[in-house]
């Protein structure tokens, strides 16, 4: 077997070329007029993204109607009945500070409330109505959870 000092492998020779920064500088020198076009396009893209984000941020879940016995919420993008049930429960608990639930109980109550409404796909802007009696019953059932239910729903809460 030949000694490792005897084997000579030629290494590749690389010609130094400008990197991406140098290439960008050369392109900008050659295409002075199109730079303003590219800058305008970049500004338009960022402005459009900002407007889209702003519209999503301002489209909040409005509690459109709270009478003595119903709560109506309006669906937003990517929301289903479970999301709206959780929002209705959250709004109710905020307005009734004397009621306190653990996160496991809140999840159980939101699930029970969502099950009181027929399951369907929602469209953006579609109203969903929850009965106040169903919400109160869901809270009471959450307070009286069995050990198995506590174990099961605690696995789902992070």
N, C-alpha and C positions, 0 to 999 in steps of 0.2 A: 504494500500500500504506500502510495507516495506521501511524503511528509507535507503537512499543511503549509509549510513555507515554500514548497516547490510549486504549488498550484497558484497561478496568477490569473485572476479573472478580470478582464477589462471592465471598468465601470462606465456607465453611460455618460456622455457629455451633454450637458444641458446648456442651451444658449440662453443667456439672461434676456428676459422679455419683461415689459411692464406688466404689473399686476392689474387688478380690476380698477384701482384708483387711477393708474396711468392711462389705461384704456378709456376710462370715462373722461379724463382730461383731454385726451386726443379727440374723442368724439365731440365733446363740447366745442372745441376749437373749430372743427370742421363744420358742425351743424349749428351755427349760432342762431339761425332763425327758428329752428325746430325746438330750441331750448324753451322759448317762451310758450310754445304749444304744449310741451310736456309739463311745464310748470302749471299752466292753466288747467290741464287735465288732472293733475295731482290735487290741486286746490278744489276742483269740482268734486272729485271722489271723496275727499275728506269732509267737505261741507255736506254732501249728500248723506254720508254715514252719520254725521253729527245730527242732522235733522231726523233721520230714522230712529236713532237712539233716543232723541228728545221726545219724539212722538210715543215711543214705547214706554218711556218713563212717566209721561203725563197721563197715559191711559190707565188710570187706577180703577180698581174695583169699586164702583160706587154702590153704596147701600141705597138703592133707588127707592125702596119703599119699606118702611117699617111701620106697620099698623099694630094693632093689639095682638093679632094672631098670625101674621105672615112676615117673612123676610124675603125680599127679592134682590138677587144679585145679578149683574150682567157679566156674561162670559167674555173674557179677553182671549187673545191668541194663545194657543197651547194650554188652555184650561179645560178641565172636564168637571164633572159633577163633584168628584172628590175634592178638587181644589176649591170649588165654591162652597162646599160643605165645611171645609176647614176654615175658610175665610168667614163664613157666617158664624161659626162657633167662636172664632177669635174675636170678632166684633161684639158678639153677645157677652163674652167673658170680660172684655174691656169695659163695656157699659155696666156690667154687674160685678164690681170688684169684690163683693162678699163671697162669690163662688170661686173656689180655687181647685184646680185639677193638676195632677202630675202630667208630664209629657205622655206617659203611657195611657193615662185616662183620656187625655185630649185626643190622641189618635183613635182610641176606641170610640169615643163619642162622635168624632168626625166621620168615622166609617159607618157607625150606626145611622147617623143623619143622612149620609149619602145613600144608604140602602133604602131610605124612605121615599126617594125620588126614582121614578122609572129610569133605568139605564138607557142612555142614548148618546149619540155624538152631538156635540154642541157646535153651533156656528158662532163666529165672532159677533158680539152684540146681542146674543140671544139671552133673554131673561130666564132665570131659574128661581122658582119660589119654594121656600122651605116653611113649613108650618112651625110656629113658635112652640106648640105643644109637642111636636116631634123633637125639636131641639132640647126642650126641657126633659123629655123622656130619655133622650140619649145621654144627657148629663147625669141623670139619676142612675141609669144603668151603668154608666162609667164609674160612678161612686160605689156600686155594688158588684164589681167584677169578681169573678171566681179566681182562685189561684192559677188555674190553667190559662184563663184569659190573660191574666197579668203576665204570666210566663210567655205566652205566645206573642202578645203585642210588645213586650219589652225587647224581644229580638228584633223588632222592626224599627225601634227608636234608636237613633244614634246618640 
